[in-house]
């Protein structure tokens, strides 16, 4: 038990800054009836993000059936200042689930992390806005 108490003490001394100026978006990539959708990381900051890891998963209930998708992990070396990076393709079949993206990255050697969740049925045509930098319609979480 002494080890666990030591670990808890060390963990509370680690400061992970609040993530600001970094968004996730589900973006409509095509305008046809069978639209294709993608998930994008958007860096609104004036500094680049480095060593980016995004873990994505879906979970929830559809027709009273509990559903969990596989967890996917994506790595990117960097996302430049005021730019964006496509993380993955997303199928409309999972829009009825919670779609969770756990983002971890570094700025100047300091780790940052944040969870973004697109709640069930939030990705709807009526909710689309123009996504900054990507310049396509989508749903944005700031």
C-alpha positions as a printed NumPy array, in Angstrom:
array([[  0.   ,   0.   ,   0.   ],
       [  2.789,   2.537,   0.576],
       [  3.515,   2.468,  -3.167],
       [ -0.083,   3.398,  -4.009],
       [ -0.036,   6.295,  -1.568],
       [  3.213,   7.55 ,  -3.091],
       [  1.748,   7.31 ,  -6.605],
       [ -1.384,   9.244,  -5.59 ],
       [  0.813,  11.992,  -4.142],
       [  2.902,  12.234,  -7.328],
       [ -0.175,  12.282,  -9.572],
       [ -1.818,  15.189,  -7.755],
       [  1.429,  17.163,  -8.199],
       [  1.283,  16.804, -11.997],
       [ -0.376,  19.827, -13.568],
       [ -2.108,  19.189, -16.885],
       [ -3.219,  22.522, -18.379],
       [ -6.772,  23.127, -19.542],
       [ -7.104,  22.616, -23.293],
       [ -8.263,  25.751, -25.093],
       [ -8.118,  26.651, -28.762],
       [ -8.314,  23.036, -29.929],
       [-11.554,  21.598, -31.318],
       [-12.923,  18.361, -32.701],
       [-15.465,  18.347, -35.519],
       [-17.556,  15.836, -37.421],
       [-17.478,  17.219, -40.956],
       [-19.689,  16.459, -43.936],
       [-17.131,  15.852, -46.68 ],
       [-19.484,  15.398, -49.632],
       [-22.817,  16.98 , -50.512],
       [-24.482,  13.979, -52.148],
       [-27.301,  11.859, -50.678],
       [-24.839,   9.245, -49.38 ],
       [-22.604,  11.855, -47.763],
       [-19.194,  10.884, -46.436],
       [-18.215,  12.17 , -42.999],
       [-14.879,  12.647, -41.269],
       [-13.653,  13.554, -37.804],
       [-11.16 ,  16.427, -37.68 ],
       [ -8.823,  17.868, -35.088],
       [ -8.699,  21.66 , -35.464],
       [ -5.864,  23.71 , -33.989],
       [ -6.969,  27.343, -33.584],
       [ -3.762,  28.153, -31.668],
       [ -0.768,  30.083, -32.962],
       [  1.546,  27.213, -31.925],
       [  1.792,  23.687, -33.284],
       [  0.616,  20.581, -31.463],
       [  3.095,  17.698, -31.315],
       [  2.953,  13.944, -30.692],
       [ -0.812,  13.769, -31.004],
       [ -2.714,  10.662, -29.973],
       [ -6.461,  10.34 , -30.446],
       [ -8.34 ,   7.318, -29.081],
       [-11.872,   6.997, -30.449],
       [-14.765,   4.78 , -29.463],
       [-18.535,   4.648, -29.681],
       [-20.975,   3.41 , -27.062],
       [-24.645,   3.563, -26.167],
       [-28.001,   1.949, -26.854],
       [-29.781,   1.535, -30.153],
       [-33.183,  -0.198, -30.147],
       [-32.64 ,  -1.223, -26.498],
       [-29.404,  -2.997, -27.412],
       [-26.142,  -1.955, -25.755],
       [-23.502,  -1.281, -28.383],
       [-19.765,  -0.657, -28.03 ],
       [-17.461,  -0.112, -30.969],
       [-13.807,  -1.005, -31.1  ],
       [-11.377,   1.554, -29.73 ],
       [ -9.22 ,   3.027, -32.481],
       [ -5.98 ,   4.882, -31.836],
       [ -4.461,   7.433, -34.197],
       [ -1.06 ,   9.125, -34.041],
       [  0.129,  12.273, -35.809],
       [  3.556,  13.879, -35.416],
       [  2.182,  17.408, -35.481],
       [ -0.687,  19.684, -36.42 ],
       [  0.494,  23.13 , -37.375],
       [ -0.73 ,  26.413, -35.968],
       [ -4.135,  27.484, -37.323],
       [ -4.602,  24.238, -39.225],
       [ -6.428,  20.935, -39.051],
       [ -5.883,  17.197, -39.437],
       [ -8.381,  14.52 , -40.443],
       [ -8.425,  11.841, -37.74 ],
       [-10.757,   9.23 , -39.201],
       [-13.727,   8.518, -41.383],
       [-17.003,   8.1  , -39.463],
       [-20.082,   6.236, -40.635],
       [-23.578,   7.708, -40.095],
       [-24.576,   4.329, -38.581],
       [-22.823,   5.363, -35.333],
       [-24.359,   8.855, -35.038],
       [-26.952,   7.338, -32.656],
       [-24.143,   6.489, -30.21 ],
       [-21.889,   8.574, -27.981],
       [-18.783,   9.077, -30.114],
       [-15.871,   9.781, -27.767],
       [-12.457,  11.133, -28.741],
       [ -9.708,  11.249, -26.127],
       [ -7.044,  13.685, -27.332],
       [ -3.505,  13.893, -25.946],
       [ -0.797,  16.193, -27.319],
       [  2.236,  18.267, -26.345],
       [  2.961,  21.979, -26.611],
       [  6.527,  22.989, -25.721],
       [  7.072,  19.659, -23.948],
       [  3.964,  20.005, -21.75 ],
       [  1.278,  17.314, -22.008],
       [ -2.34 ,  18.327, -22.617],
       [ -5.398,  16.094, -22.789],
       [ -9.125,  16.431, -23.222],
       [-12.143,  14.27 , -23.943],
       [-14.646,  15.282, -26.63 ],
       [-18.008,  13.502, -26.881],
       [-20.476,  13.84 , -29.735],
       [-23.699,  12.794, -28.015],
       [-26.282,  10.575, -29.746],
       [-28.127,  12.183, -32.627],
       [-26.197,  15.477, -32.407],
       [-24.868,  15.041, -35.95 ],
       [-27.979,  16.149, -37.839],
       [-28.375,  18.332, -40.934],
       [-30.267,  20.928, -38.848],
       [-27.276,  21.289, -36.483],
       [-24.562,  21.832, -39.112],
       [-22.474,  24.998, -39.072],
       [-19.546,  26.11 , -41.216],
       [-16.434,  24.654, -39.552],
       [-13.545,  27.152, -39.239],
       [-10.365,  26.352, -41.205],
       [-11.892,  23.167, -42.732],
       [-14.522,  25.329, -44.527],
       [-17.089,  22.523, -44.701],
       [-20.384,  22.003, -42.82 ],
       [-20.261,  19.983, -39.611],
       [-20.66 ,  19.77 , -35.859],
       [-17.984,  21.445, -33.718],
       [-16.964,  20.892, -30.105],
       [-14.703,  23.65 , -28.814]])
